[in-house]
Amino acid sequence: MSQMTFARIFEEKRSFVLSLAVLLVLAILYVVFGQSNWAEGPVESATRFCEKISDGLIKEPVNAFSNFTYIIVGLVILWNMPSKQEAAANPMLEGGLYPTLFAVGSMYIGIGSFAMHGTNTNWGTSMDWTGMLFFISFPVYYNLSRQFQWSDKLFMSVFFTMFFLTAVLDTYASNNNHVLIENFSDSKKLRLNQITRDYMWSLYIGTWIIQEAKNLTQNRLVWMIALPLIACVTLSVGVPVMQILILCVMFVGIAMVLHFKPGQTLVRNPNPHLWYGVGCYVVGNIVWRFGRDGEAACNPDTLFQYHALWHVFTGLAVYFFYRYFITENNHISN
């Protein structure tokens, strides 16, 4: 009876079960490799967050385990996906490609960030950044695919090609401290890894904001320009002035292209989940600032860590953004 029950669960919740299996394998690999690598070895690179670095397999326990928020969100999405592969007007309501990628992206963030905070190694940091770039790039390419009616094959080609190139560049840059411009801005250098970790990350966020502003305001250019510029200026922390200027110019250009080449208008209901998601992200961004090493609020020895709270808030934001995406019910031509 139990075998039949498991067979039925596997058939109806295949992606969920497979994800649990992958997570178990990754946990075992973490322990096996960790025993002979980072558990007793030196810390290669501090993450510069507040929590005290511990001995053993998990260097920052609180910051690491708080990443289960993202993993749980991804598993919840997979569990709630329909079991039948039936086509729907909203692909996020299907049991196929798009909700699966969204869920995988959420879990990738959690796994990557756990690797970074758990190991304090350069490869762990690369996993963290590639996970964030995987997730934040998905809404941009998904929106483009919906606006311009891409096929699934075209979406997959563009999304994974861009992710692969970005991941390779980020991994290479994180292990090679190349300086592109010595005196770039505010007496700071421009390093190769900033291309992915500052510019690409910010560019994806800003483009996503432009896309949603386009849909919610019926393609009003003033909002498509204003909102990403406001976000860029207010949410940036310790960013060189030149970087902000470059990003703002790029946002204006992207907004104008999407305004004059609008494609389809996506009809989604922002109430309440989009606003919940934005609110969680903004609060998380504020909290993140207190979790850096050297901040007055930093207490390395306590179980309460602001950076862990950032993980919780942004994990909730991921869930609310998913709930927003599934509200799309139709699209109309401009």
C-alpha positions as CSV (number, residue, x, y, z in Angstrom):
1,M,0.0,0.0,0.0
2,S,2.8,2.3,0.9
3,Q,4.5,1.6,-2.4
4,M,1.4,2.4,-4.3
5,T,1.0,5.6,-2.3
6,F,4.6,6.6,-3.1
7,A,4.1,5.7,-6.8
8,R,1.1,7.9,-6.9
9,I,2.9,10.8,-5.2
10,F,5.8,10.4,-7.5
11,E,3.6,10.4,-10.5
12,E,1.6,13.5,-9.4
13,K,4.5,15.4,-7.7
14,R,7.4,14.2,-9.8
15,S,9.3,17.5,-9.8
16,F,8.9,17.9,-6.0
17,V,10.2,14.4,-5.3
18,L,13.1,14.7,-7.7
19,S,14.0,18.0,-6.1
20,L,14.0,16.4,-2.6
21,A,16.3,13.7,-4.0
22,V,18.7,16.3,-5.5
23,L,18.7,18.2,-2.2
24,L,19.6,15.0,-0.3
25,V,22.4,14.2,-2.7
26,L,23.8,17.8,-2.4
27,A,23.6,17.6,1.4
28,I,25.6,14.3,1.4
29,L,28.2,15.7,-1.0
30,Y,28.5,18.8,1.2
31,V,29.3,16.7,4.2
32,V,31.7,14.3,2.4
33,F,33.7,16.9,0.6
34,G,33.5,19.3,3.6
35,Q,35.2,16.9,6.0
36,S,38.4,16.9,3.9
37,N,38.2,20.5,2.7
38,W,36.7,23.5,4.4
39,A,35.8,21.9,7.8
40,E,39.3,22.0,9.1
41,G,41.0,24.0,6.4
42,P,41.6,27.8,6.3
43,V,38.9,30.2,5.2
44,E,39.7,31.3,1.7
45,S,37.6,34.5,1.6
46,A,35.5,36.1,4.3
47,T,32.0,37.0,3.2
48,R,32.2,40.3,5.0
49,F,29.0,39.7,6.9
50,C,28.6,40.1,10.6
51,E,28.3,36.5,11.9
52,K,31.4,35.0,13.6
53,I,33.2,32.4,11.5
54,S,32.9,29.0,13.2
55,D,35.0,25.9,13.0
56,G,33.6,22.8,11.3
57,L,31.4,22.1,8.3
58,I,29.2,25.2,8.5
59,K,31.2,28.5,9.0
60,E,28.2,30.8,9.4
61,P,25.4,28.6,10.8
62,V,22.7,31.3,11.2
63,N,23.3,32.9,7.8
64,A,23.6,29.5,6.2
65,F,20.4,27.8,7.6
66,S,18.2,30.9,7.0
67,N,18.6,30.1,3.3
68,F,16.1,27.3,3.8
69,T,13.5,30.0,3.2
70,Y,14.3,30.0,-0.5
71,I,14.4,26.2,-0.7
72,I,11.0,25.8,1.1
73,V,9.5,28.4,-1.3
74,G,10.7,26.5,-4.3
75,L,9.4,23.2,-2.9
76,V,6.0,24.8,-2.1
77,I,5.8,26.0,-5.7
78,L,6.7,22.5,-7.1
79,W,4.2,20.8,-4.8
80,N,1.4,23.1,-5.9
81,M,2.0,22.7,-9.6
82,P,-0.7,20.8,-11.5
83,S,0.3,17.2,-12.2
84,K,-1.0,17.2,-15.8
85,Q,0.9,18.9,-18.6
86,E,-2.1,20.8,-19.9
87,A,-1.6,24.1,-21.8
88,A,-3.0,27.2,-20.2
89,A,-3.4,30.8,-21.2
90,N,-1.0,31.6,-18.3
91,P,2.1,29.3,-18.6
92,M,2.9,29.8,-14.9
93,L,-0.3,27.8,-14.1
94,E,0.9,24.9,-16.2
95,G,2.8,22.0,-14.7
96,G,5.8,22.5,-17.0
97,L,8.7,24.6,-17.9
98,Y,8.1,28.1,-16.5
99,P,6.9,27.4,-12.9
100,T,9.6,24.7,-12.7
101,L,12.3,27.2,-13.6
102,F,11.0,29.7,-11.2
103,A,11.0,27.1,-8.4
104,V,14.4,25.9,-9.3
105,G,15.7,29.5,-9.3
106,S,14.4,30.0,-5.8
107,M,16.1,26.8,-4.6
108,Y,19.3,27.7,-6.5
109,I,19.5,30.9,-4.5
110,G,19.2,29.0,-1.3
111,I,21.7,26.3,-2.2
112,G,24.2,28.9,-3.6
113,S,23.9,31.2,-0.6
114,F,24.2,28.2,1.8
115,A,27.4,27.2,0.0
116,M,28.8,30.7,0.4
117,H,28.0,31.1,4.1
118,G,28.6,27.5,4.9
119,T,32.0,27.1,3.3
120,N,33.4,30.7,3.1
121,T,35.2,29.6,-0.1
122,N,35.6,31.3,-3.4
123,W,33.6,28.5,-5.2
124,G,30.8,29.0,-2.6
125,T,30.7,32.7,-3.4
126,S,30.4,31.9,-7.2
127,M,27.5,29.5,-6.5
128,D,25.8,32.3,-4.5
129,W,26.1,34.8,-7.3
130,T,25.2,32.5,-10.1
131,G,22.1,31.4,-8.2
132,M,21.0,35.0,-7.8
133,L,21.7,35.8,-11.4
134,F,19.8,32.7,-12.5
135,F,16.7,33.7,-10.5
136,I,16.7,37.5,-11.3
137,S,17.2,36.9,-15.0
138,F,14.2,34.6,-15.3
139,P,11.5,37.3,-14.9
140,V,13.2,39.5,-17.5
141,Y,13.4,36.8,-20.2
142,Y,10.0,35.3,-19.2
143,N,8.3,38.7,-19.7
144,L,10.1,39.2,-23.0
145,S,8.9,35.8,-24.1
146,R,5.3,36.7,-23.2
147,Q,5.4,40.2,-24.7
148,F,6.9,39.1,-28.0
149,Q,5.4,35.6,-28.1
150,W,8.6,33.6,-28.1
151,S,8.4,29.9,-28.5
152,D,9.5,27.7,-25.5
153,K,12.6,26.7,-27.6
154,L,13.6,30.3,-28.2
155,F,13.1,31.2,-24.5
156,M,15.2,28.3,-23.4
157,S,18.0,29.2,-25.9
158,V,18.2,32.8,-24.8
159,F,17.8,32.2,-21.1
160,F,20.3,29.4,-20.7
161,T,22.8,30.9,-23.2
162,M,22.8,34.2,-21.3
163,F,23.0,32.4,-17.9
164,F,25.8,30.1,-19.1
165,L,27.9,33.0,-20.4
166,T,27.3,35.0,-17.2
167,A,28.1,32.1,-14.9
168,V,31.3,31.4,-16.7
169,L,32.4,35.1,-16.6
170,D,31.5,35.4,-12.9
171,T,33.3,32.2,-12.0
172,Y,36.4,33.2,-13.9
173,A,36.3,36.8,-12.6
174,S,35.9,35.6,-9.0
175,N,39.1,33.5,-9.2
176,N,41.1,36.1,-11.1
177,N,41.3,39.6,-9.6
178,H,41.5,41.4,-12.9
179,V,41.3,45.2,-12.8
180,L,39.8,46.8,-15.9
181,I,40.1,50.5,-14.9
182,E,42.5,51.6,-12.1
183,N,40.8,54.9,-11.2
184,F,37.2,54.3,-12.2
185,S,35.1,56.4,-9.8
186,D,35.5,57.8,-6.3
187,S,39.1,56.5,-6.4
188,K,37.8,53.0,-6.8
189,K,38.9,50.4,-9.3
190,L,36.6,48.7,-11.8
191,R,37.2,44.9,-11.5
192,L,36.0,42.2,-13.9
193,N,33.8,40.5,-11.3
194,Q,31.8,43.8,-10.9
195,I,30.5,43.3,-14.5
196,T,28.3,40.4,-13.2
197,R,28.0,41.2,-9.5
198,D,27.2,44.9,-9.9
199,Y,26.1,45.7,-13.4
200,M,24.4,42.5,-14.6
201,W,22.6,42.1,-11.3
202,S,21.4,45.7,-11.2
203,L,20.5,45.6,-14.9
204,Y,18.2,42.6,-14.5
205,I,16.4,44.2,-11.5
206,G,16.0,47.5,-13.3
207,T,14.8,45.9,-16.5
208,W,12.2,43.8,-14.5
209,I,11.0,47.0,-12.9
210,I,10.6,48.7,-16.3
211,Q,8.7,45.7,-17.7
212,E,6.2,45.7,-14.8
213,A,5.9,49.5,-14.9
214,K,5.1,49.2,-18.6
215,N,2.3,46.7,-18.0
216,L,0.8,48.4,-14.9
217,T,0.8,51.9,-16.3
218,Q,-0.3,51.0,-19.9
219,N,3.1,51.8,-21.4
220,R,3.6,55.2,-19.8
221,L,7.2,56.2,-20.4
222,V,7.5,58.6,-17.5
223,W,6.9,55.7,-15.0
224,M,9.1,53.3,-17.0
225,I,12.0,55.7,-16.6
226,A,11.3,57.1,-13.2
227,L,10.8,53.8,-11.2
228,P,14.1,52.1,-12.0
229,L,16.0,55.3,-11.5
230,I,14.5,55.8,-8.1
231,A,15.3,52.2,-7.2
232,C,18.9,52.5,-8.5
233,V,19.6,55.6,-6.4
234,T,17.8,54.7,-3.2
235,L,18.7,50.9,-3.0
236,S,22.4,51.2,-3.9
237,V,24.8,50.9,-1.0
238,G,28.4,52.2,-1.3
239,V,28.2,52.2,-5.1
240,P,30.5,54.5,-7.1
241,V,28.8,57.5,-8.7
242,M,29.9,56.5,-12.2
243,Q,28.3,53.1,-11.8
244,I,25.0,54.7,-10.8
245,L,25.2,57.1,-13.8
246,I,26.0,54.2,-16.3
247,L,23.1,52.1,-15.0
248,C,20.7,55.1,-15.1
249,V,21.6,55.8,-18.7
250,M,21.1,52.1,-19.6
251,F,17.7,52.0,-17.8
252,V,16.5,55.1,-19.8
253,G,17.6,53.4,-23.0
254,I,15.9,50.1,-22.2
255,A,12.7,51.9,-21.1
256,M,12.6,53.8,-24.4
257,V,13.1,50.6,-26.5
258,L,10.3,48.8,-24.6
259,H,8.0,51.8,-24.9
260,F,8.4,52.2,-28.6
261,K,8.5,48.4,-29.2
262,P,5.9,47.3,-26.7
263,G,4.8,44.0,-28.0
264,Q,1.9,42.5,-26.0
265,T,0.6,44.1,-22.8
266,L,0.6,41.5,-20.0
267,V,-2.5,41.7,-17.8
268,R,-1.7,40.8,-14.2
269,N,-3.3,41.7,-10.9
270,P,-0.7,43.5,-8.6
271,N,-3.0,43.4,-5.5
272,P,-1.8,42.3,-3.1
273,H,1.1,40.0,-4.0
274,L,3.3,42.3,-6.1
275,W,3.2,44.9,-3.4
276,Y,3.9,42.4,-0.7
277,G,6.9,41.2,-2.7
278,V,8.2,44.7,-3.3
279,G,7.7,45.5,0.3
280,C,9.6,42.4,1.5
281,Y,12.5,43.2,-0.9
282,V,12.7,46.8,0.2
283,V,12.6,45.9,3.9
284,G,15.2,43.2,3.3
285,N,17.4,45.6,1.5
286,I,17.3,47.9,4.5
287,V,18.0,45.1,6.9
288,W,20.9,43.9,4.7
289,R,22.8,47.1,5.4
290,F,22.8,46.3,9.2
291,G,24.2,42.9,8.6
292,R,27.6,43.9,7.2
293,D,30.8,43.4,9.1
294,G,31.8,46.6,11.0
295,E,28.3,48.1,11.3
296,A,27.2,49.5,14.7
297,A,24.4,47.0,14.8
298,C,26.7,44.0,14.1
299,N,27.0,41.5,16.9
300,P,29.0,38.5,15.6
301,D,28.2,36.2,18.5
302,T,24.4,36.4,18.7
303,L,22.0,34.0,17.0
304,F,20.1,37.0,15.6
305,Q,21.8,38.1,12.4
306,Y,20.5,40.8,10.2
307,H,21.8,39.1,7.1
308,A,19.8,36.0,8.0
309,L,16.7,38.2,8.2
310,W,17.5,39.5,4.7
311,H,17.3,35.9,3.5
312,V,13.9,35.5,5.1
313,F,12.5,38.7,3.7
314,T,13.8,38.1,0.2
315,G,12.7,34.5,0.3
316,L,9.1,35.7,1.1
317,A,9.5,38.2,-1.8
318,V,10.2,35.3,-4.2
319,Y,7.0,33.6,-3.1
320,F,4.9,36.7,-3.4
321,F,6.3,37.4,-6.9
322,Y,5.3,33.9,-7.9
323,R,1.8,34.5,-6.7
324,Y,1.8,37.7,-8.7
325,F,2.9,35.9,-11.9
326,I,0.1,33.4,-11.7
327,T,-2.5,36.2,-11.8
328,E,-1.9,36.8,-15.5
329,N,-5.2,35.9,-17.2
330,N,-4.8,37.3,-20.7
331,H,-2.8,39.6,-22.9
332,I,-3.9,42.2,-25.4
333,S,-2.1,44.0,-28.2
334,N,-1.1,47.6,-27.8
